[in-house]
Amino acid sequence: MSDELPPPPDIARDVFTGEAWDRAEAFAELLAGPGVVRGLLGPREIPRIWDRHLLNCAVVAEAIPPDVRLVDIGSGAGLPGLVLAIVRQDVTVTLLEPLLRRTVFLQECVETLKLENVEVLRGRAEELAGKRVFDVASARAVAPLDRLLKWAMPLLNEGGELIAMKGERAAEELAEAEPQLRASGARTAELVTVGHGKVEPPATLVRVIAGRAPEHGRRRRRR
Ligand SMILES: C[S@@+](CC[C@H](N)C(=O)[O-])C[C@H]1O[C@@H](n2cnc3c(N)ncnc32)[C@H](O)[C@@H]1O
């Protein structure tokens, strides 16, 4: 398999428009170069950087409301958070990642791409509970849905949304997470597909709207 970054597919021009185009090209080079050299992305991913990584993540923007504060949990090399920041300048993005090597790479990308709507934060999602709140939490390939709910729901405003990129097992994971959905006081949970006509197959997301978390340990009334 070739380790050359392939030219972007034509559809990329429709997805990354205006200023986003130069940034997307530069990010593709950063992923294929330092991203691979420093072990953040496998070399076999290079031929798939545009379709599997940049385009698949960019179409998630279809599910994100305007002008929100978004936290990308377990951002890794910036997927999907950094791509979302490139295509959605109205969104303020926090890239949350515990590993130093990865946060250093992310910070370098933010500076090289001159992105002013991105903050890189080193830490674990469960450590951020009670300290910060966001309107949207995104995640790709970080944890099964039930664990992701435990980490993400405390970070969301009431009415905020978790957007988990989940692929083929999305429906199964949603069913398995039923107890955790109830426990976390989720208002709704549904499957959403995005990227029709842009990525093949369209990307499957689980979207969970946060409600108010049920109160635990409430004292029982004595009879
Ligand atoms: C398989 S990688 C996926 C990275 C990226 N989202 C992607 O799709 O390429 C999982 C990432 O989640 C991070 N992670 C693991 N546990 C975490 C936690 N508790 N809070 C936040 N991030 C976590 C890891 O450090 C790693 O970068």
PDBQT file of the ligand as one rigid body, heavy atoms in Angstrom, charges set to zero:
ROOT
HETATM    1  C1  LIG A 301      -8.511   5.273  19.616  1.00  0.00    +0.000 C 
HETATM    2  S1  LIG A 301      -8.107   6.913  20.013  1.00  0.00    +0.000 S 
HETATM    3  C2  LIG A 301      -9.191   7.830  18.975  1.00  0.00    +0.000 C 
HETATM    4  C3  LIG A 301      -8.661   9.204  18.675  1.00  0.00    +0.000 C 
HETATM    5  C4  LIG A 301      -9.539  10.037  17.739  1.00  0.00    +0.000 C 
HETATM    6  N1  LIG A 301     -10.802  10.393  18.364  1.00  0.00    +0.000 N 
HETATM    7  C5  LIG A 301      -9.763   9.337  16.430  1.00  0.00    +0.000 C 
HETATM    8  O1  LIG A 301     -10.886   8.980  16.129  1.00  0.00    +0.000 OA
HETATM    9  O2  LIG A 301      -8.784   9.139  15.691  1.00  0.00    +0.000 OA
HETATM   10  C6  LIG A 301      -8.836   7.165  21.643  1.00  0.00    +0.000 C 
HETATM   11  C7  LIG A 301      -8.365   8.426  22.321  1.00  0.00    +0.000 C 
HETATM   12  O3  LIG A 301      -9.115   8.633  23.519  1.00  0.00    +0.000 OA
HETATM   13  C8  LIG A 301      -8.242   9.110  24.510  1.00  0.00    +0.000 C 
HETATM   14  N2  LIG A 301      -8.845   8.796  25.821  1.00  0.00    +0.000 N 
HETATM   15  C9  LIG A 301      -8.823   7.607  26.468  1.00  0.00    +0.000 A 
HETATM   16  N3  LIG A 301      -9.473   7.711  27.658  1.00  0.00    +0.000 NA
HETATM   17  C10 LIG A 301      -9.924   8.998  27.758  1.00  0.00    +0.000 A 
HETATM   18  C11 LIG A 301     -10.646   9.708  28.753  1.00  0.00    +0.000 A 
HETATM   19  N4  LIG A 301     -11.033   9.128  29.889  1.00  0.00    +0.000 N 
HETATM   20  N5  LIG A 301     -10.945  11.022  28.521  1.00  0.00    +0.000 NA
HETATM   21  C12 LIG A 301     -10.549  11.614  27.361  1.00  0.00    +0.000 A 
HETATM   22  N6  LIG A 301      -9.845  10.974  26.392  1.00  0.00    +0.000 NA
HETATM   23  C13 LIG A 301      -9.535   9.682  26.582  1.00  0.00    +0.000 A 
HETATM   24  C14 LIG A 301      -6.936   8.391  24.219  1.00  0.00    +0.000 C 
HETATM   25  O4  LIG A 301      -5.807   9.026  24.787  1.00  0.00    +0.000 OA
HETATM   26  C15 LIG A 301      -6.907   8.394  22.694  1.00  0.00    +0.000 C 
HETATM   27  O5  LIG A 301      -6.247   9.543  22.170  1.00  0.00    +0.000 OA
ENDROOT
TORSDOF 0
